[in-house]
Amino acid sequence: MLGGKFRDRVRVYGDTDVDGKHTGTDMGYAIKKRIDMGFSIVKMDLGIELLYGEPGTLNAPLGMLEDMQKYSMKAISHQSGSIDMDMMLGKNYEVFTIPHYATGIRITEKGLDMLEDYVRQVRAVVGYEVPLAIDHFGHVAIEDCIKFAKRLEKYNIAWLEDIQPWHLTDHYVRIAESCSVPLATGEDIYLAKNFRPLMESHGISLVHPDLLTIGGALETKKLGDMCEEYGVAMAIHMAESPIACMAAIHTAAAIQNVMAVEFHSVDIPWWNDLANGIANPLFKNGFVEVPNTPGLGIESLNEELIAAHMHPKYPEAWAPTDEWNKEWANDREWS
């Protein structure tokens, strides 16, 4: 329905996390485990959170960094519903909707040295043969993003993701013209047409759409056609259930310029079992095979397993979800 297959299997890239305070060496060994699993492209988070509590690495309006740290704690603690967010943040939610250029957060040379050394440590462990992408840098001034990107050039980074809000095309152009590190964005962009300014101005080297955000498989296919027009690669953002994963796999099979589809769930042992009918394990030797069965290849959902893994705050499967109308959210359209 999308025009036929360019490939029978789709390469997937592995996102990698390390909890808590850690070093680049720690991240390097975590990434090496991903490579040993078969991933041939890997990605890690690298941002100003690593500098929290390190004297002389960040400067910002007084209280801003403390609020940012509370935000990070909230994102974790919110999962258990154990924190009163109004009390914790003093109802100062607006601090999290301030765009990068207006936060006033700057990185010192000492901070840049530490971030660069982190990347050096990662490369020292994993080597230079495997593409390494970077995400979640932080909401800092564009001038510091340029400094950081230039520091990364020697480490052969595959792409630097969401370095600025996606709609600030001129910011991406400024950074792209200041360094040789490929830039990527797109997981928050709705409709293929809204990627055009970034590609037309040569602000990005890679688009990173999510099927659930861009508007589905057809919009992603339209974007793929646009990629051919501008000579831009595509990697597909995917941090979702097997349903969205299989939709991404089928769509990627029909797009010529797809480099890889993201895969977040390799560490969740029951993720693959949520859907019946798909290959299990789905991920094999760095790829997912494109099934030839009807639809997405999913026969049914494993409702018993879904019920067994419901969040304790929402224990009843398929219950009304009116409470989500009052849930906390970033309330912004960019990462």
N, C-alpha and C positions, 0 to 999 in steps of 0.2 A: 504493500500500500504506500510505502514511502519511496518507491522507485527501484527496488532491488538491492541486493547485497554487494558491498565492496569487499567484504571479508566474512569468513565463517567463524572467526573467533575475535574477541575484542580484548585488547590489552587493558589491564587495570593497574592503577598506581596506588601505592600504599601510603596513607596518612599515618603519621607516627606521633605518639604522645609519650611524655615522661611526667609523672606526677611529682609535685613538690619542687623544692629547691634542688637543682641539679647542675651538672657541668655539660659542656659540649661533648666530652668523652662519654658521659652517660647516654646522651642522645645518640651519639655515634654507634654505640653498641645496641641500642634499641632499634636503630635503622638497619644495622647489620642483620638483626633477626628477621626484619622484613625482607631483606634481600635473600636471606637463606630460605625464606618461605617461597621465593619465586618472583617477587616483585622486581621489575626491571626499571621502574621509575618510582622515586620516593619523595615524600614531602614532609616537612617539619614546621612547627610553629617557632617563630623567633621574634620576640618583641620586647618592649620596654618593661614588661612584667619581670623579666630576669634581672632588672636593675633596681627593683624596689628594695629599699633597705641598704643599698650600696652607696655610701657617702660620696658626693661629688660627681655623680653620674647623670643626674637629671636636675633640671630646674623648672619650676612651674609656679603659677599663682599659689600662694600658701593655702593649704587645705585640699588642693586639687588632687594631688597624688594619693592622699589618704582616702578621698572619696573613690578614686579609681580602684584602690585596693579593696575597699568595702564592696565595690561592684563585683570584683572577682570572687570574693567570698560569697556574695549573694547568689551569683550564678551557680555556685556549687550547692550552697545550703538550701536554695529554693527548691531543689529537686526533692528534698525531704519535707518541705513545708515547715521547717523548724524555726524560721526566723521571721520576726515582725519587721517587714521591710520599711514601713513608715518610721518606726523607731530607729532602725539601723542607719538610715540615710537622712533622717531629719526631713523627710519629704522633699529632698533636694534632687528630684529625679532629672531635672533639666540638665544637670552636669553630663549626663550620658547621651544627650542628643546634640551636644555641641560638636560641630564638624572639626576635622583635624586642624585646619588652619586657624581656628579661633580658640583652641584649648589653652594656648600659651605654654604648652609643654615643649621643652627643648632638651636635646641630648648633648652632654658635654663631650669633649674629646676623650676624656677618661671613659665615659659610657660607650662611645663608639669603639674604643680600643677593646673593651670587654666583649661587646657583641661580635666584633670581628674575630677575636680570639676564640669565641664559642664556635664559630663556623670553621675556623682553622682546626679545632679539636675534632669536630665532626668529620671533616675531610681526612684527617690523619687516621681515623679508624676505618672509614668506609672506602677511601680512595677516590679516584676521579673518574672511574669507568661508568658509574651509574648516575643518571641525571638526578639532581637534588633540587627541589623547589622549596620556596619559603613562603609562609603565610603568617598573618596576624602580627604585623609589625607594631601597630599602635597608632593612636590618634595624636600625631606630632606634626610640627611645622613642615611644610614642603621642603624648605631648605635643608632640614635634617634628613628628610627622606633621600634627597639627592646625595648628601654626604655618605649616608649609609649604603646606598646603591653603588656608589663609586668604590667603596671599601670592598664590596662583594665581587667585583669584576674578576679578580684573580682566582676566585674559587669556582668559577664555571657553573653558575647557578642556572638551573633550567628555566625558572621564571620566578618573579617576585609578585605576590598576589595581593590585590586589594590595598595597595599602598596609599590610596586616596579614595574618597567617595567616588563611585563610578561615574556620576554625572558631571564631574569637574574635568571635562575633556582637556582644557588648557593645562591643568595640573599634570595630567598624564603626559602631555606633549612636552612640557618643560623637563620632566624627569627623564623621559625617553631620549630627549636630545642631549641630556647631560651625562649619560652613561651607556654602557653596552649590555646591561642586564635586561633580558626580556621582561616585559611587564604584562600582567594578566589581570582581568577582572570580569565580573559578569554574573555571579551567583545570585545577585539581588535584582537583576535587570528583567523587566517584563516586556515581552515582545521583541522579536528579532530586529525590528527597525530601530530600536533604541540603542543597538550596538553600533549602528552605522557611523555616528560622529567620531567615535573612538577609533574605528578602523580607517575611516576616510582621512583623519588627521595624522595617522601613523602614531597614535598614542599608545597602542598596545601591540604586542606580537602574538598574543594568544587570547582567545575568548574562553570564558569559563562559565557556561550557562548551567542552570539546573532545570531539568524538565518540569519540576513542580512550580518553578518561579517564572520561567520564560513564557509559559502558556501551553506546554505539552510537546508531543513528538513532532507535530507538523511545524511549529514555530522553531524548534531546534533544527529541523531539516532546512527550513528557510535560512536560518543563520549559517548553516553549513554551506549553502549555495553562495551566501554573501562572503564567506571566508575565501572561497575560490576567486571571487571577484577582486578581493583586496590582498590576497596572498597571506592570510593569517591562519594560524593553526587553531585547533580546538581541543580542549580537555573538558570533560563533562563533570561538573560537581555532583557528587552523589553520597549523601550521608543519611540514608533512609532505609525503609523496609525492603524485603525482597521484591515487592510489587513495583516500586519505583526503580529499583535496581534493574529488573528485567526490562522495564520500559526503556531505560537508558541504554541497555545493551542492544536491544533491537534497533533503536534509533541510531546508535553509534555505528552499527553494521551498515547502515544505509548512507553514511556521510563519509566522503573521501578523506577529508582533512582532519579526522579525529586522531589525536595522538593516544589518548587513553581515557578511561572512565575511572573516577575516584572510587576507592573502596575503603570504608571506615570500620567494617564490622568483623574483621578477621579474628579479633580477640573475644568475640561473643559466641560461645560454643553453640548456643541454641538458635542463633539468627537464621541460619540456613533452613532450619526445621519449621520456621513460621509459615512457609508456603509449601504445599504438596505438589509434586509433579516436576519440579525443576531439578537439575543435577545437584547431587549432594555428595561430595563438596562441589559447590558452584565454581569456586576459584581454584584453578589448577595450573601450576607452572607459569604463573604470571598472566593468565588469560581466562576469560569466560567464553565457553563455546556458545554460539548463537543457536538456540533450539529451532527445530523445524515443526514443532507441534503447534496446534491452533492458538491464536491469541498471543499472550505473553509467554505461554508455556506453563502457566500456573493452573493446576486442576482445581485446587481449593485452598482455603486458609486453614491452618491448624488452630482451630478455635480453642481447644483445650490448652495448648501451649501459650496462646495469647492470654488466656485467663490466668494461667499460672504465673505469668510475668507482669501482671498489671501493677502499676505504681501503687504503693501503699496509701498514697493520698487519694487515689481514684481506684478503689479495689474492685468495683463491679464492671465487668466487661459489657460493652454495648449500652451502657446507661446514658441517660441524657447528659449533655456537657454544658449546661447553662453557666456553670461556675467559671468556665474558660472566658466568658464575656468580661469577667472582672480580674482576670489574671494580669500579673505584671508583664510588661513587654518593653523592648527597647524603644518602640514607637519611632522608628526611623527607617528609611528606605535604602540604607547603605550600610556596609559592614564597618 
